[in-house]
């Protein structure tokens, strides 16, 4: 008789965990309180990239005049005036719905029992699942908790919570504002600053740290900041918000230096938090805080005995693809196929213009660990493919151990950085030296050739 595995959550961590466990012979039940695909699919990764793609198309319209014999400004302005936020949103919704339907289809083919409702631990081997129609009990041999996180809204924004947007609710904004303040200069804040400025919104970005994308390489932060400013985004760095209020149809934010910002809409994108209260994990002997479950093994994803975790609730990293890998690892370990997870090999990408990405250690991180490093760098302004795309901004920086040549990490900025970073992820996983990576033949012309150019230096 196959083991019974319960997966709580059908987001990017939960649904791969369920499909993997089913493939390995387990009897799988998935409980999801909202929609299959989770935040990533319905109010995160996929919707934001759909909206960004629409924004890029309008950027292309703005720049088409450079390739025209006569002045086409009147025509381009006429097209830009026809921009339809409802149609852009509908396109985004169609993409999300199609992918969600695909997940449910995969569940059916894998004979996974899918239940919609709120799961709550009754004891270590039982949960109750409650929806609007009924309450049922589900027993299990093993459980993978992949219940995700919610937007973090601290003071002073909590007192005007209903009047502002977070990184999930912003996708339901009924109309484009004339002015928007984005609080938070991380990946979400920078992506939405790019998106909204492309759609004609006057954007002010407020970040408490002295630079954008504080968890990424400093040169990446500088490049993204310069790019946003060229797009007309006002950057207020090293500033926190001390007060927030609503006056009529306007929102007023007061910064620590006394500056007041009046705006139509506010997007607070300063992180996410774990709230496991409805799940009652204490009934299964588990403890948690705002960052996630306590006691998660960072390699096996085991929390205790028969209980595993995947995704945001692990507290390891808030990235969908990391959650997917964690779900797969947890399922393999439950089903007797030992596998480990390495958080150091998770790539990250930010879909600004240019795109930026990184994996492994940055120069600063490697030096902070006491490593003697070699840094090799090439710029996109010398890359043929980037120039044909009118995208000369960006670079590739490769960090390796000076003595052994072992690859330690890489950061890059430029067209398709989110795709190209995978070359470095594979090389790190394989334990490559820079000499071994230099043997790779890249197609010409291609942005990825910049990797070879950097290694030649």
MOPE-V341805 format. One record per helix or strand of 3 or more residues. SS is the DSSP state (helix for helix, strand for strand). FROM is the first residue (numbers start at 0). LEN is the number of residues. If there is no record, write none. Layout:
SS,FROM,LEN + SS,FROM,LEN
This chain:
strand,3,5 + helix,13,10 + strand,26,6 + helix,37,6 + helix,44,23 + helix,72,9 + helix,84,25 + strand,112,4 + strand,117,6 + strand,125,5 + strand,134,5 + strand,141,4 + helix,156,7 + helix,168,4 + strand,178,5 + helix,186,12 + strand,201,6 + helix,217,13 + strand,233,4 + strand,240,7 + strand,249,6 + strand,259,4 + strand,264,4 + helix,276,3 + helix,280,4 + strand,301,3 + strand,306,3 + helix,310,4 + helix,319,15 + helix,342,3 + strand,347,3 + strand,355,5 + helix,362,6 + strand,372,7 + helix,379,3 + helix,383,5 + strand,394,7 + strand,405,8 + helix,416,14 + helix,433,4 + helix,448,7
